[in-house]
């Protein structure tokens, strides 16, 4: 009475087939990541050392370390964050907590989504026109960071808005009905409960910003500049551009060198992501509703 | 508050209140006099306008944007729809309790004094003052003995019944005149319902309480006056004992007997 029919058997075979297909696709997805990481570690690992991190490149960038590029990337990312986080968080707060649901708000939301889709090279050209030439910042950290900031603003806004929206509406209702203003509600209830998500978004943005090449190559990153920048008006080397340069533009670079640079860059990004995930888990575990 | 109003027995007086959601009219010529310091329940089938009326007494309806109200609603002698009225003061003096308990994701203590802090501006409130407020509010809602040892725990850890009591307690430190309750027990189990009803009963006298309910037994048990609404109109308003025993209106009688609902 309960034995399998032919139809059951057939369904079971089909089921196995689909399951296998999805599994293969998932594995295919992981393969490139594993391959990239192992090649980088295998080929770039040997050049890594404390000296590599903390000395400047020598002999036409065919030897030496990456210190100016490392410091330059930190500068670029920091200045970009100082510009994009306040603007992005404020914009997200307006859109999520104040903006009425009308055509203007919807148009702004649409614009943000589209801004996220603009190719980075277009941002680069905009950066040259706006910051380097029009505002006369010249090719400088300031111009490059502002270009990066504009490029990453949509990410900050979307991440922030999503964390704000994740705070249950009932909390806002409760506050408003006790006579709290929007700002009191934001400061006392909404922000404390969304700060984990906002910070996660910011950290993810850092990792994205650190790897960008196109937006900075015309606006402030230098080909070769073995000095540390002294202010935001200086040019600087950057990890991403340095990698591009020694991989394609300079003859006679030992094979291991670009891999070493790439390994440092990817480690920075992965470390940032790991911090972001750990942070999110920590804050989530404290949240209860 | 002027002393002339202070002696009046009427807490909420409405004249010719009409309300529209867009083009849909939800309230028709509502004229009510709700007595001060007593519990008045509002009953009627779903969509009869009782919640809409409740929400127009502290003006939260307006937040929807497409709501239009005409007529006047006076609370303690003051027209709350007058142009010089500050909404924050309205919400302070007229507290609201919701169907679903909605404590804030803060400690029990911070929940109780949240409203008080909001209305205290930048003034630094002494700890002793806060402690007194917390104790007195929690005592009034019969919650003090249960939670006094864990005031710093998250309010969201409490049971639903305790959460609802806390939601009532947090209104009290700012000394409201009127408490509006929108089906305050419908998310609770029978035991919780009984406890919260008992609490509401104890609060009468000090506060004017207007309570919307779907539960006719609850209206009967826990209110002194009762308003029956149907299709946006007030059909009958009488002492609870009378309306349930000798309703004057046939529609009221039919609803109370459960012929529609």
Contacts between the chains, C-beta under 8 A, distances in Angstrom:
chain1	res1	chain2	res2	distance
A	100	B	65	7.2
A	170	B	98	7.8
A	170	B	100	6.8
A	170	B	102	4.2
A	171	B	102	6.9
A	171	B	104	5.7
A	171	B	105	6.6
A	173	B	98	7.3
A	173	B	102	6.5
A	174	B	98	7.8
A	174	B	102	4.5
A	174	B	103	7.5
A	174	B	104	5.8
A	174	B	167	7.6
A	175	B	104	7.1
A	175	B	114	7.6
A	175	B	118	7.7
A	176	B	60	7.4
A	176	B	63	7.6
A	176	B	91	7.3
A	177	B	58	7.1
A	177	B	60	6.4
A	177	B	91	5.9
A	177	B	95	7.4
A	177	B	96	4.7
A	178	B	91	6.4
A	178	B	92	7.5
A	178	B	95	7.3
A	178	B	114	6.4
A	178	B	115	3.8
A	178	B	118	6.1
A	178	B	170	7.0
A	178	B	171	7.1
A	178	B	174	7.5
A	179	B	87	7.7
A	179	B	88	4.4
A	179	B	89	7.3
A	179	B	90	7.8
A	179	B	91	3.7
A	179	B	92	4.4
A	179	B	115	6.7
A	179	B	118	6.1
A	179	B	119	6.3
A	179	B	174	7.7
A	180	B	114	7.8
A	180	B	115	7.6
A	180	B	118	4.5
A	181	B	88	7.0
A	184	B	118	5.4
A	188	B	114	7.3
A	188	B	117	7.9
A	188	B	118	7.8
A	189	B	104	5.7
A	189	B	105	7.2
A	189	B	106	7.7
A	192	B	105	8.0
A	193	B	105	5.8
A	287	B	105	7.5
A	288	B	105	7.1
A	288	B	154	5.5
A	288	B	156	5.3
A	288	B	157	6.8
A	289	B	105	5.7
A	289	B	156	5.2
